[in-house]
Amino acid sequence: MSRAVRRRGTALAALIASLGLVAGVPALSGGAAQSAEPAPDCVQPFPIADLTPGDAVHGLTVSKGTTPEPFTGDVVGVLEDGIAPGLDMVIMDLSSPEIDRVGGIWSGMSGSPVYADDGRLIGAVAYGLAYGASPVAGITPFEDMDDYLGGAAAPGKIRVGKGLAARIARGTEVTQRQAAQGFTQLPMPLGVTGLSARRLDQAADADREYLHQRDTYAAGRVAGPASPDPSTVSAGGNIAAAVAYGDVTAAGVGTATSVCDGRVVGFGHPMSFTGSTSLTLHPADALYVQEDRLGVPFKVANIGDPAGTITDDRLTGITGGFGALPHSTTITSTVTAEGRSREGTTHVNLPAAAAEMTFNEHLANHDRVVDGIMGGSTHLSYSITGTDERGKPFSIAFDDRFQSGFDITFDSSFEVADLVYALSSIEGVSVEDVTMSSDVSPDKATYKVDSVQQFRKGKWSTLGKGKPAVVKGGNTLRLRAVLAGPSGKKYVGYKFFVPKKFRGQRGTVSLTGGNWLYSEAAYQPSVARIAKAVARQVRNDETQAEFSISNERAEHTKTIVGSAVDHVVNGSKRVRVQVK
């Protein structure tokens, strides 16, 4: 069957669910984590039923560095079933020098513990008024934060009735109309390190389903001796939960609510509402809180080395433990360009994010080594290993050549990520390791299929309109592609045997440059079929010739892949074949 023209920019089918549908208790590895754990607080919950409007409260949060700072406030009221059935929301008016400076609570303050006068823990800051910056906060009760609710729907906008809206307006600087707009979860986008904001925007615009799943922004990461210590993950301290870490780290930063017996509870609302999950737990170092006059202020922070595993991402927050790290997929990229070389690694904690992070690791390491957007070419080899649907190990390997007139780094980033996406989409498949190696050159040249020639009567003759290939049935048709490119012409030969039964018939030969053909691998439903499709894939620097002929009784098709040349090959030619 003839292969269609390669559509490099087409979107893959949405084969897997987004990050929000990952489930299953994570398998913990023995990966080393930092040793210093925070001192436990094991504070007792304050019953929400005992709260009354006007009660004074105090809390802890971080606006800069790692040391919690105090804030104060008072109870405005309790919104019954405000978060979910049986899960109330406590509404408070909060104040501190930083809250006053930026106009209200901020993204990244989620999880900040709020205490009653007697020291018992009321709950965690988790929601803000929908209209924008405000000191009025929605608090998730701590008595529910370690007793996760199964089967509840993730909250959207939480409505406030007229009576409570009036009470909020009387006790705060918020108007009744603003209060009536209700509460929403404080924003929890993923901060991504290793890629610039420009690259993140470029990836979001790409025609790939696996690059559109989350709201992300460029962030920073601190590792090694400068990394914040896990002991800073204490009540009111910073905490981050990461989808991936390494060259590319993707994490949400919030606040720890309580630490007890080696376990930590934080955020006060879901990160992605995955239920059972497998994220890495990280300390973080806050740089400052950024004002935002059009929206909610937000914390800017560096993320430290992994210190444990987040095992639950629930309606009332995230929970994890210190020590062992979750099982992860390892993405390794080696890039060489004009005398520079670097090997980079990203560990991916969630299978659903493996394709996205494969793309990001490839892009980030190339940007570090190539050090600029440039046209050129790259020779990329890769291998993907894991276990298939039956639990048996598999290994898929290939190498290919890519060319771009504008941005070779970005344009060569899709092939491996597409395959990882396809493999990760199959139920029961686990991708363990992805290894990529690229040799990048500024050479932008390509070859194109210029013409097709036949060897007949002792010489090569160019075929074309009005000049078909002619061959006797039972003999061999000898053709060659004439490729025009940077070093003149190159020739790639093919031989097709033509059965006698097709005497008197006419056929065709289609000759196509590999860069104009698409791979079927990323569209296959099983590991075995993906591996088979990769094995028969035509490289971009090869050519493919397909001979087709038929009569009323039989049909004959033969495909031959020609030897590779030193540049990508574009273009296609089609010639007629007359059998005598």
C-alpha positions in Angstrom: 0.0 0.0 0.0 1.4 3.4 -0.9 2.6 5.6 1.9 1.1 9.1 2.0 3.1 12.3 2.1 4.5 12.9 5.6 2.6 15.5 7.6 5.1 16.7 10.1 2.8 19.2 11.8 -0.3 17.1 12.2 -1.8 16.5 15.6 -1.9 13.0 17.1 -5.2 11.6 18.2 -6.1 12.2 21.9 -5.2 8.7 22.9 -4.6 9.2 26.6 -6.3 11.3 29.3 -4.6 14.3 30.7 -2.7 14.5 33.9 -5.9 14.5 35.9 -6.7 10.9 35.2 -3.5 9.2 36.5 -4.4 6.7 39.2 -2.8 4.0 41.3 -0.7 3.9 44.4 2.9 4.7 43.3 5.7 2.2 43.6 8.5 3.8 45.6 12.0 3.4 44.6 15.1 3.5 46.8 16.2 6.7 45.2 18.2 8.9 47.6 16.5 11.9 49.1 17.9 14.6 51.3 18.2 13.4 54.9 17.1 16.3 57.1 13.3 16.0 57.7 11.3 18.8 59.3 10.4 18.7 63.0 6.9 17.4 63.4 4.1 19.6 64.7 1.3 17.0 64.9 -1.2 19.7 65.8 -4.8 18.9 66.8 -7.6 20.1 64.5 -10.1 22.8 65.7 -13.7 21.7 65.1 -15.3 24.0 62.6 -18.6 23.7 64.4 -17.0 25.6 67.3 -16.1 28.7 65.3 -18.1 31.9 65.5 -17.9 35.1 63.4 -15.3 37.5 64.9 -13.0 34.8 66.3 -9.4 35.9 66.1 -7.0 33.7 64.2 -3.3 33.6 63.4 -1.3 31.8 60.8 2.0 31.1 59.1 3.2 31.5 55.5 6.4 32.4 53.5 6.7 35.4 51.3 10.5 35.4 51.0 13.1 32.7 51.8 12.1 29.6 53.7 11.1 30.9 57.2 7.4 31.2 57.9 6.1 34.6 58.9 3.0 35.3 60.9 -0.3 36.7 59.7 -3.5 37.5 61.6 -7.2 37.7 60.9 -10.6 37.0 62.1 -13.5 34.6 61.1 -16.2 36.1 58.9 -18.3 33.0 58.7 -18.7 29.4 57.6 -20.0 28.5 54.2 -21.7 25.1 54.7 -20.9 22.5 52.0 -18.9 25.3 50.4 -16.2 23.0 49.0 -18.2 19.8 48.5 -21.1 18.0 50.2 -20.1 17.6 53.8 -17.0 19.8 53.4 -17.5 23.4 54.6 -15.4 26.4 53.8 -14.4 28.8 56.5 -14.2 32.5 55.4 -11.6 34.7 57.0 -10.3 38.2 56.6 -6.5 38.1 56.8 -3.8 40.7 57.3 0.0 41.0 57.4 2.5 43.6 56.1 2.9 41.4 52.9 -0.8 40.7 52.4 -1.5 44.4 52.8 1.4 45.4 50.4 0.2 43.1 47.5 -3.5 43.6 48.1 -4.4 40.2 49.4 -3.6 36.5 49.6 -1.5 35.1 46.7 -1.0 32.1 44.5 1.5 30.0 46.4 -0.1 30.8 49.8 -2.3 27.7 49.4 -1.9 25.5 52.4 -0.8 28.2 54.8 -2.1 27.0 58.2 -4.5 29.1 60.2 -4.7 28.5 64.0 -7.2 29.3 66.7 -6.2 31.2 69.8 -5.6 28.0 71.7 -3.1 26.7 69.0 -5.3 24.1 67.4 -5.3 24.1 63.6 -8.4 25.4 61.9 -7.4 24.8 58.4 -5.4 25.9 55.3 -5.7 29.0 53.1 -6.9 27.6 49.8 -9.4 29.9 48.0 -9.7 33.5 47.1 -12.6 35.7 46.0 -13.2 35.3 42.2 -12.9 38.9 41.3 -9.2 39.3 42.0 -6.8 40.3 44.8 -8.4 40.3 48.2 -7.5 39.6 51.8 -10.7 37.5 52.2 -9.7 33.8 52.1 -11.5 30.5 51.9 -10.1 28.0 54.4 -10.2 24.2 54.0 -10.9 22.6 57.4 -7.9 20.7 58.7 -10.2 18.1 60.3 -11.0 17.0 56.8 -7.5 17.4 55.2 -6.2 14.1 56.4 -9.5 12.3 55.8 -9.8 12.5 52.1 -13.2 12.4 50.5 -13.6 9.8 47.7 -15.8 10.4 44.7 -16.3 14.1 45.2 -16.2 16.4 42.2 -13.4 19.0 41.9 -14.8 22.4 42.9 -15.2 25.1 40.3 -16.6 28.5 41.4 -18.0 28.4 44.9 -21.1 30.6 45.3 -21.9 32.9 48.2 -25.4 33.6 49.2 -26.8 37.1 49.7 -26.7 36.9 53.5 -23.1 35.8 53.7 -22.1 38.3 51.0 -23.5 41.1 53.1 -21.7 39.8 56.2 -18.4 39.7 54.2 -19.0 43.3 53.0 -19.8 44.5 56.5 -16.6 43.0 58.0 -14.1 43.7 55.3 -13.2 46.2 52.5 -14.8 43.9 49.9 -18.1 45.1 48.4 -21.2 43.0 48.5 -21.2 42.7 44.7 -17.6 41.4 44.8 -18.3 39.0 47.6 -21.3 37.7 45.7 -19.1 36.6 42.9 -17.9 33.7 45.1 -14.6 31.9 45.7 -12.3 30.1 43.4 -9.3 27.9 44.1 -6.1 29.9 44.3 -4.2 29.4 41.0 -1.9 26.4 40.9 -0.1 26.5 37.5 3.0 24.4 37.0 6.3 26.3 37.1 8.7 24.8 34.5 12.4 25.2 34.8 14.9 24.6 32.0 12.8 26.2 29.3 12.3 29.9 28.6 8.9 31.5 28.5 9.3 31.8 24.7 9.9 28.1 24.3 6.9 27.3 26.6 4.6 29.5 24.4 6.0 27.9 21.3 5.3 24.4 22.6 1.8 25.4 23.6 1.1 26.5 20.1 2.4 23.3 18.5 -0.1 20.9 17.1 0.4 18.2 19.7 -2.2 17.0 22.2 0.4 16.2 24.8 1.7 19.7 24.9 -1.6 21.3 25.7 -2.5 19.7 29.0 -1.6 22.3 31.6 -1.1 25.9 32.4 2.6 26.5 32.8 5.0 29.3 33.3 8.8 29.7 33.4 10.3 29.2 36.9 13.6 28.5 38.6 15.2 25.6 40.3 18.0 25.4 42.9 19.9 22.1 43.3 23.0 20.9 45.1 24.5 22.8 48.1 22.3 25.8 47.5 19.1 23.8 47.6 16.7 24.5 50.4 16.7 21.8 53.0 13.7 19.4 53.5 13.6 20.6 57.1 12.1 23.8 55.8 8.9 21.9 54.7 7.2 22.7 58.0 3.9 24.2 58.9 3.7 27.5 57.0 6.8 26.7 55.0 7.1 26.3 51.3 6.3 22.9 49.6 6.4 21.9 45.9 4.9 18.9 44.2 6.6 18.0 40.9 5.5 16.1 37.8 9.1 15.9 36.7 12.5 17.1 37.9 16.0 17.4 36.5 17.0 19.4 33.4 13.3 20.2 33.2 11.4 20.5 36.5 7.6 21.0 36.4 6.1 21.7 39.8 3.4 23.5 41.6 4.6 25.6 44.7 2.4 26.1 47.7 2.5 25.9 51.5 2.7 23.0 53.9 -0.1 22.9 56.4 1.1 20.3 58.9 3.9 17.8 59.3 3.5 14.7 61.5 5.2 11.3 61.7 7.1 11.8 58.5 4.0 12.8 56.5 3.1 16.3 55.3 -0.3 17.8 54.3 -0.4 21.0 52.2 -2.1 23.2 49.6 -5.7 22.8 51.0 -7.0 22.2 47.5 -6.1 19.8 44.7 -3.0 20.3 42.5 -4.5 18.3 39.6 -7.1 16.2 41.5 -5.5 12.9 40.5 -6.4 11.0 43.7 -3.7 8.5 44.3 -0.6 9.9 42.6 3.2 9.8 42.3 4.8 13.2 42.5 8.1 14.1 44.0 8.0 16.3 47.2 10.4 19.3 47.1 11.3 22.1 49.5 11.3 25.5 47.9 12.9 29.0 48.5 10.6 32.0 47.9 12.1 35.0 46.2 9.2 37.4 46.6 5.5 37.9 46.1 4.6 39.6 42.8 1.7 42.1 42.8 -0.8 41.7 40.0 -3.2 44.5 39.6 -5.3 42.6 37.1 -5.5 39.3 39.0 -4.2 37.4 42.0 -0.6 38.1 43.3 1.7 35.2 43.1 4.8 33.8 44.8 8.0 33.4 42.8 10.2 30.6 44.1 13.1 28.3 43.4 12.4 24.5 43.8 14.9 22.4 45.6 16.1 18.8 45.3 13.5 16.0 45.7 12.9 14.9 49.3 10.1 12.4 49.2 6.9 11.3 47.5 3.5 13.0 47.2 1.1 10.0 47.3 -2.3 11.8 47.3 -3.8 14.7 45.4 -7.2 15.1 46.9 -10.1 17.6 47.2 -8.6 18.9 50.5 -5.0 19.0 49.4 -1.9 17.0 48.8 -0.2 14.5 51.2 3.2 12.9 51.0 6.1 11.4 52.9 9.8 12.1 53.3 12.4 9.6 52.2 12.0 7.3 49.2 11.3 8.9 45.8 8.6 7.6 43.4 9.3 5.4 40.5 10.1 7.5 37.4 10.8 7.4 33.7 14.3 8.6 32.9 14.7 10.8 29.9 18.3 11.3 28.8 19.6 13.6 26.1 23.1 14.0 24.7 23.6 16.9 22.3 26.8 17.7 20.4 27.1 20.9 18.3 30.2 22.6 16.9 32.6 21.2 19.5 30.3 21.5 22.5 28.6 18.6 24.1 26.3 18.0 27.1 24.3 15.1 28.6 21.1 16.0 30.4 18.5 14.0 32.3 14.9 14.6 33.4 13.0 12.2 35.7 9.2 12.0 35.0 7.0 10.9 37.9 3.7 10.6 36.0 3.3 8.3 32.9 0.9 10.8 31.3 3.6 13.4 31.3 6.4 11.3 29.7 5.8 12.5 26.1 5.7 16.2 27.2 8.9 15.9 29.2 10.6 13.9 26.4 9.9 16.9 24.2 11.0 19.4 26.8 14.2 17.6 27.7 15.2 17.4 24.0 14.4 21.1 23.6 16.1 22.2 26.8 19.4 20.4 26.2 19.6 21.5 22.6 19.0 25.1 23.6 21.8 24.8 26.2 24.3 23.4 23.7 23.2 25.0 20.4 22.8 28.3 22.3 20.5 30.0 19.8 17.7 29.5 17.3 19.3 28.5 14.0 18.5 26.6 10.9 20.5 23.4 10.3 20.4 19.7 10.5 20.8 17.0 13.1 21.5 13.3 13.2 19.3 11.9 16.0 19.5 8.3 17.4 17.2 7.2 20.1 16.0 4.2 22.1 12.9 3.6 24.2 12.7 0.7 26.7 10.0 -0.5 29.1 7.4 -3.2 29.6 4.6 -4.0 27.2 0.9 -4.8 27.7 1.8 -8.3 28.9 4.5 -7.2 31.3 7.3 -8.3 29.0 10.3 -6.0 28.3 10.5 -4.1 25.0 13.2 -2.0 23.3 12.6 0.2 20.3 15.6 2.0 18.6 16.0 4.1 15.5 18.1 6.9 14.1 17.1 9.6 11.6 18.2 12.9 10.1 16.3 16.2 10.4 16.6 19.5 8.7 15.1 22.9 9.3 15.6 26.2 7.6 14.8 28.2 10.7 14.9 26.3 14.1 16.5 22.8 14.0 16.1 22.4 17.8 12.3 22.8 17.8 11.7 21.0 14.5 13.5 17.9 15.5 11.8 17.6 18.9 8.6 15.8 17.9 9.5 12.3 16.6 10.6 10.7 19.8 8.0 12.4 21.9 5.3 11.3 19.5 6.4 7.7 20.0 6.5 8.0 23.8 3.0 9.5 23.6 1.8 6.5 21.6 3.4 4.0 23.9 2.2 5.7 27.1 -1.4 5.7 25.7 -1.6 1.9 25.7 -3.1 0.5 28.9 -0.6 -1.6 30.8 2.5 -0.2 29.1 5.3 1.3 31.1 8.0 3.4 29.5 11.1 3.1 31.7 13.9 4.9 29.8 14.1 7.2 26.8 17.6 7.9 25.5 18.4 10.4 22.7 21.7 11.5 21.1 21.9 14.4 18.6 24.7 15.7 16.5 23.7 19.1 15.3 25.2 21.0 12.3 24.4 24.5 10.9 24.2 22.9 7.4 20.7 23.6 6.1 21.1 21.9 2.7 18.8 19.2 1.4 18.5 17.0 -1.6 15.5 16.7 -3.8 14.3 14.0 -6.2 15.2 15.6 -9.5 14.4 12.8 -11.9 14.2 9.1 -12.5 16.4 7.1 -14.9 16.2 3.6 -16.4 19.2 1.5 -17.4 18.4 0.0 -20.8 20.4 -0.9 -23.8 23.6 -0.2 -22.0 22.9 3.3 -20.8 20.9 5.4 -18.4 18.0 7.3 -19.9 15.8 9.9 -18.1 12.2 9.1 -17.9 9.3 11.5 -17.9 6.1 12.5 -19.6 5.9 10.7 -22.9 8.9 8.5 -22.0 7.9 5.6 -19.8 10.1 2.9 -18.5 10.0 -0.2 -20.8 10.7 -3.7 -19.7 10.0 -7.3 -20.8 7.9 -9.5 -18.6 10.1 -11.9 -16.7 13.0 -9.4 -16.6 14.4 -6.9 -14.1 13.5 -3.2 -14.3 16.6 -1.2 -13.3 16.0 2.4 -12.1 17.8 5.0 -10.2 16.8 8.3 -8.5 18.8 11.4 -9.5 19.1 13.6 -6.4 20.1 17.2 -6.8 21.7 18.8 -3.8 24.6 20.6 -2.2 27.4 18.5 -3.7 25.9 18.2 -7.2 24.0 15.0 -8.1 23.7 11.7 -6.3 22.3 8.5 -7.6 20.3 5.8 -5.7 19.5 2.6 -7.5 16.6 0.1 -7.4 15.9 -3.2 -9.1 12.4 -4.6 -9.6 11.6 -8.0 -11.0 8.5 -7.9 -13.3 6.6 -11.2 -13.6 5.7 -12.5 -17.0 2.0 -12.6 -16.3 1.9 -8.8 -16.6 3.1 -8.7 -20.2 1.1 -6.1 -22.1 0.1 -4.2 -18.9 1.1 -0.8 -17.6 2.3 0.0 -14.1 3.8 2.9 -12.2 6.8 3.6 -10.0 6.5 6.3 -7.3 9.8 7.5 -6.0 9.7 9.7 -2.9 12.3 11.4 -0.6 12.1 10.1 2.9 11.3 13.5 4.4 8.1 13.5 2.4 6.9 10.2 3.9 5.3 9.8 7.2 5.8 7.1 9.8 2.8 5.1 10.9 4.5 4.1 14.2 2.8 6.7 16.4 -0.7 5.6 15.3 -0.4 1.9 16.2 -2.5 0.3 18.9 0.1 -2.1 20.5 3.8 -2.1 21.4 4.5 -4.9 18.9 2.9 -3.0 16.0 4.7 0.2 17.0 8.0 -1.6 17.1 7.3 -3.1 13.6 6.3 0.2 12.2 9.5 1.8 13.5 11.6 -1.0 12.1 10.2 -0.4 8.6 10.2 3.4 8.8 12.0 5.2 6.0 14.6 7.6 7.2 14.4 11.3 6.1 17.8 10.9 4.3 16.6 7.9 2.3 14.4 7.4 -0.7 11.6 5.0 -1.3 10.5 3.5 -4.7 7.2 1.7 -5.0 6.4 -0.4 -8.2 2.7 -1.2 -8.7 1.1 -3.2 -11.6 -2.0 -5.3 -12.0 -4.2 -7.1 -14.5 -7.7 -8.6 -14.2 -6.4 -11.6 -12.3 -3.5 -10.4 -10.2 -2.0 -7.4 -8.5 1.7 -6.8 -7.8 3.3 -4.2 -5.5 7.0 -4.0 -4.5 8.6 -1.3 -2.3 12.3 -0.8 -2.0 14.1 1.7 0.3 17.3 3.1 -1.3 20.5 3.7 0.6 20.8 6.8 2.7 22.6 10.0 1.6 24.3 12.6 3.8 21.3 15.1 3.8 17.5 15.0 4.1 15.8 14.2 0.8 12.6 15.9 -0.3 10.4 15.7 -3.4 8.7 13.0 -5.4 8.5 11.7 -8.9 6.1 9.3 -10.6 6.8 7.5 -13.9 4.9 5.0 -16.0 6.1 1.5 -16.7 5.2 -0.4 -19.9 5.6 -4.2 -19.9 6.2 -5.9 -23.2 
